[in-house]
Amino acid sequence: MCRLFAMSSGSKPAKATFWLLDAPDSLAVQSHREPDGTGLGWFSSDGHPHISKQPRAAYGDRTFSREAHEIVSSAVVAHIRFASTGALEAKNTHPFEQHGRLFAHNGVIENLAELEAQLGAMWSLVKGDTDSERFFALITKEISAHGDVADGVTAACRWVAANLPLFAINFVLQTPEGLWALRYPDTHELYVLARAPGSPLEHRSSFGGLVSSDHGAHNPLVVVASEKMDDDPGWRLLNSGELLHVSPTLGLSSRAILTDPPAHPLALSDLGAAGRASQAKTPT
């Protein structure tokens, strides 16, 4: 299945190199199982969003490796793709950018014609073929209509859960107002790690030597990921329907925005071959 990652480091911009390349279960490691695309998104110091993405696996992508070492930002989002809808092209690779926000999704939503009918003028934001980008456009529409990120996300997710067949709609959304993450339903995991300053992030590399990141020794950070990426005991599994918010100062809050199961749940056996492969816990 696709893998989600987001990092917030508050007032101290940081590199995400440890999580992207060096952690025991880094995105580079995970990409051996999810080979269909790699994307990084981040905000510069002036709040401008940037994206770099390629329809190829992270472990063999020199651009991903170089940027993982070079990018310094207080807000990073990354995604590795196992395609369920849409060809292996950059336009279908996550993350996506709309209205200055960055978005990555893991799951499957069906009946895209009905979803598209809900988008109105926001249809112009959709450039590719994926359910993910269309779902993001609905979120963007509802944020604009409500004037608030949380209210817009809630409205969009409740509409999808009530009206469309879905397998999962886990996502991360990086905005100037902070990081948002949703797990729904309990099909796939989504974890959060709120790490206080302490020992450097490090582990004994399988290639030999100690891999270390000193940022964590003096600064807090928050990471959201589809898997526990190291053995830190602070990883917490989000509840189904829990919308997490990480503020720009790393304050954490959450609310349950979806308390009922999907009206039209999809089982793995309901998906086509590509969908089954992309959503299986261990793709084959």
C-alpha positions as CSV (number, residue, x, y, z in Angstrom):
1,M,0.0,0.0,0.0
2,C,1.1,3.6,-0.4
3,R,3.0,5.2,2.5
4,L,2.4,8.6,4.0
5,F,4.9,10.7,5.9
6,A,4.8,14.2,7.3
7,M,7.1,16.1,9.6
8,S,6.6,19.3,11.6
9,S,9.5,20.9,13.4
10,G,8.0,24.1,14.7
11,S,10.1,27.2,14.8
12,K,13.3,25.4,14.0
13,P,13.5,24.2,10.4
14,A,15.0,20.7,10.1
15,K,16.1,18.1,7.6
16,A,14.0,15.0,7.3
17,T,17.0,12.9,6.1
18,F,16.8,10.5,9.0
19,W,13.2,9.6,8.3
20,L,13.4,9.6,4.5
21,L,16.7,7.6,4.2
22,D,18.3,6.4,7.4
23,A,15.6,5.2,9.9
24,P,15.2,1.5,10.3
25,D,11.9,1.7,8.3
26,S,12.7,4.8,6.3
27,L,10.7,5.7,3.2
28,A,13.6,4.5,1.1
29,V,13.3,1.1,2.7
30,Q,9.5,1.1,2.3
31,S,9.8,2.0,-1.4
32,H,11.1,-1.5,-2.2
33,R,7.5,-2.6,-1.6
34,E,5.9,0.6,-3.1
35,P,7.8,1.2,-6.4
36,D,5.4,3.3,-8.5
37,G,6.2,6.9,-7.4
38,T,8.1,9.1,-5.0
39,G,7.2,12.6,-3.9
40,L,8.4,15.3,-1.5
41,G,6.7,18.5,-0.6
42,W,7.9,21.3,1.7
43,F,7.4,24.9,2.7
44,S,10.2,27.4,2.4
45,S,10.8,30.0,5.1
46,D,8.4,32.5,3.3
47,G,5.5,29.9,3.5
48,H,5.7,29.0,-0.2
49,P,5.0,25.4,-1.1
50,H,7.4,23.3,-3.2
51,I,7.0,19.9,-4.7
52,S,9.4,17.4,-6.3
53,K,8.0,14.1,-7.5
54,Q,8.9,11.3,-9.9
55,P,7.0,8.2,-11.1
56,R,9.8,5.9,-9.8
57,A,10.9,4.2,-6.6
58,A,12.6,6.2,-3.9
59,Y,15.4,3.7,-3.3
60,G,16.7,4.2,-6.9
61,D,15.9,7.9,-7.2
62,R,19.0,10.1,-7.0
63,T,16.8,13.2,-6.9
64,F,15.0,11.9,-3.8
65,S,18.2,11.1,-2.1
66,R,19.8,14.4,-2.9
67,E,16.7,16.4,-1.8
68,A,16.4,14.3,1.4
69,H,19.9,15.5,2.3
70,E,19.4,19.1,1.3
71,I,15.9,20.3,2.1
72,V,15.6,22.2,5.3
73,S,12.0,23.0,6.3
74,S,9.7,23.2,9.3
75,A,7.0,21.4,7.3
76,V,7.6,18.3,5.1
77,V,5.3,15.8,3.5
78,A,6.4,12.7,1.5
79,H,4.6,9.8,-0.2
80,I,5.7,6.6,-1.9
81,R,3.1,5.2,-4.3
82,F,1.7,1.8,-5.2
83,A,-0.7,2.7,-7.9
84,S,-4.4,1.9,-7.7
85,T,-5.8,4.4,-10.2
86,G,-3.9,6.4,-12.8
87,A,-0.9,5.7,-15.0
88,L,2.7,5.9,-13.6
89,E,3.1,9.6,-14.5
90,A,4.3,12.6,-12.5
91,K,0.7,14.1,-12.7
92,N,-0.5,11.1,-10.7
93,T,2.3,11.1,-8.2
94,H,1.7,12.5,-4.7
95,P,1.9,15.0,-3.0
96,F,-0.5,17.4,-4.7
97,E,-0.6,21.2,-4.3
98,Q,-3.8,23.2,-4.2
99,H,-4.3,26.8,-2.9
100,G,-0.9,26.7,-1.2
101,R,-1.5,23.4,0.6
102,L,0.2,20.0,0.2
103,F,-1.7,16.7,0.3
104,A,-1.0,13.0,0.1
105,H,-3.5,10.1,0.4
106,N,-3.5,6.4,1.0
107,G,-6.6,4.5,0.1
108,V,-9.2,3.9,-2.6
109,I,-12.4,5.9,-3.4
110,E,-14.7,4.7,-6.1
111,N,-17.5,6.3,-8.2
112,L,-15.3,9.1,-9.3
113,A,-18.0,10.5,-11.6
114,E,-20.1,11.4,-8.6
115,L,-17.1,12.8,-6.8
116,E,-16.3,15.0,-9.8
117,A,-19.9,16.3,-9.9
118,Q,-19.4,17.7,-6.4
119,L,-16.3,19.7,-7.3
120,G,-17.9,22.6,-9.3
121,A,-15.2,25.2,-10.1
122,M,-12.6,23.2,-8.2
123,W,-12.6,20.7,-11.0
124,S,-10.0,23.0,-12.7
125,L,-7.5,22.0,-10.0
126,V,-7.5,18.4,-11.1
127,K,-4.6,17.6,-13.5
128,G,-4.3,13.8,-13.2
129,D,-6.4,10.7,-13.1
130,T,-6.3,9.7,-9.4
131,D,-9.1,9.5,-6.8
132,S,-6.7,11.2,-4.4
133,E,-6.4,14.4,-6.3
134,R,-10.2,14.6,-6.8
135,F,-10.6,14.0,-3.0
136,F,-8.2,16.8,-2.4
137,A,-10.1,19.1,-4.7
138,L,-13.3,18.4,-2.7
139,I,-11.4,19.2,0.6
140,T,-10.1,22.5,-1.0
141,K,-13.7,23.4,-2.1
142,E,-15.1,22.8,1.4
143,I,-12.2,24.7,3.1
144,S,-13.1,27.7,0.8
145,A,-16.8,27.4,1.6
146,H,-16.3,27.1,5.4
147,G,-13.4,29.4,5.8
148,D,-11.7,27.0,8.1
149,V,-9.4,24.0,7.5
150,A,-10.9,21.7,10.1
151,D,-14.5,22.5,9.2
152,G,-13.7,22.1,5.5
153,V,-11.9,18.8,6.0
154,T,-14.8,17.5,8.1
155,A,-17.4,18.4,5.6
156,A,-15.5,16.8,2.7
157,C,-14.8,13.6,4.6
158,R,-18.3,13.2,5.9
159,W,-19.7,13.6,2.4
160,V,-17.3,11.0,1.0
161,A,-18.0,8.6,3.8
162,A,-21.8,8.9,3.4
163,N,-22.0,8.8,-0.4
164,L,-19.1,7.0,-2.1
165,P,-17.7,3.4,-1.9
166,L,-14.4,3.6,-0.1
167,F,-11.7,1.4,1.2
168,A,-9.7,4.0,3.1
169,I,-9.2,7.8,3.1
170,N,-6.1,8.2,5.2
171,F,-4.3,11.4,4.4
172,V,-1.8,14.1,5.5
173,L,-2.4,17.8,4.7
174,Q,0.4,20.3,5.2
175,T,-0.9,23.9,5.4
176,P,0.4,27.3,6.6
177,E,-1.9,26.6,9.6
178,G,0.0,23.4,10.4
179,L,-0.3,19.7,9.7
180,W,-3.6,17.8,9.5
181,A,-3.9,14.0,9.4
182,L,-6.9,11.6,9.2
183,R,-7.2,7.9,9.7
184,Y,-10.5,6.4,8.4
185,P,-11.7,3.8,8.8
186,D,-9.4,1.3,10.6
187,T,-8.3,-0.4,7.3
188,H,-4.8,1.0,7.3
189,E,-2.6,2.3,10.2
190,L,-1.6,5.9,10.7
191,Y,0.8,6.8,13.6
192,V,1.9,10.0,15.2
193,L,5.1,10.6,17.1
194,A,5.5,13.7,19.2
195,R,9.1,13.8,20.2
196,A,10.5,16.1,22.9
197,P,14.2,17.2,22.7
198,G,16.4,14.3,23.8
199,S,19.0,12.0,22.4
200,P,19.9,12.4,18.8
201,L,17.9,10.3,16.4
202,E,20.1,7.3,15.6
203,H,20.3,3.7,14.8
204,R,22.9,1.1,14.0
205,S,22.9,1.0,10.2
206,S,22.8,-2.4,8.5
207,F,25.5,-1.1,6.2
208,G,27.7,-0.5,9.2
209,G,28.3,2.5,11.5
210,L,25.9,4.6,13.5
211,V,23.5,6.8,11.6
212,S,22.5,9.9,13.6
213,S,20.5,13.1,13.3
214,D,21.4,15.8,15.9
215,H,18.3,17.9,15.4
216,G,16.3,15.8,17.9
217,A,18.9,16.3,20.6
218,H,17.9,20.0,21.0
219,N,14.6,20.4,19.3
220,P,11.1,18.9,19.4
221,L,9.4,17.5,16.3
222,V,6.2,15.7,15.3
223,V,6.1,12.9,12.7
224,V,3.0,11.3,11.1
225,A,3.6,8.1,9.2
226,S,1.9,5.0,7.9
227,E,4.3,2.8,9.9
228,K,6.4,3.1,13.0
229,M,9.7,4.1,11.5
230,D,11.9,3.4,14.4
231,D,11.7,1.8,17.9
232,D,10.7,5.0,19.8
233,P,8.0,4.0,22.3
234,G,6.2,7.3,21.7
235,W,4.5,6.2,18.5
236,R,0.7,6.4,18.8
237,L,-1.9,4.8,16.5
238,L,-4.6,7.3,15.5
239,N,-8.1,6.1,16.1
240,S,-10.5,5.5,13.2
241,G,-12.1,8.8,12.3
242,E,-9.6,10.9,14.3
243,L,-8.5,14.2,12.7
244,L,-5.2,15.2,14.1
245,H,-3.9,18.8,14.0
246,V,-0.3,19.8,14.7
247,S,0.0,23.6,15.0
248,P,3.0,25.6,13.8
249,T,4.2,25.6,17.4
250,L,3.8,21.8,17.6
251,G,0.7,21.9,19.7
252,L,-1.3,18.7,19.2
253,S,-5.1,18.5,19.2
254,S,-7.5,16.0,17.7
255,R,-11.2,15.4,17.2
256,A,-13.4,12.5,16.1
257,I,-15.0,13.7,12.9
258,L,-16.2,10.3,11.6
259,T,-17.8,8.1,14.3
260,D,-19.8,5.7,12.0
261,P,-18.4,3.2,9.5
262,P,-18.5,4.1,5.8
263,A,-22.0,3.9,4.2
264,H,-20.5,1.9,1.3
265,P,-17.5,0.1,2.6
266,L,-15.2,-1.7,0.2
267,A,-13.5,-4.9,1.1
268,L,-10.2,-5.9,-0.5
269,S,-12.0,-8.5,-2.6
270,D,-14.2,-5.7,-4.1
271,L,-11.3,-4.0,-5.7
272,G,-9.8,-4.6,-9.1
273,A,-6.4,-6.3,-9.5
274,A,-4.5,-3.0,-9.3
275,G,-6.5,-1.9,-6.3
276,R,-6.0,-5.1,-4.4
277,A,-2.3,-5.0,-5.0
278,S,-2.0,-1.4,-4.0
279,Q,-4.0,-1.8,-0.8
280,A,-2.7,-5.1,0.5
281,K,-0.5,-4.8,3.6
282,T,2.2,-6.8,1.9
283,P,1.7,-6.2,-1.9
284,T,2.4,-9.1,-4.2
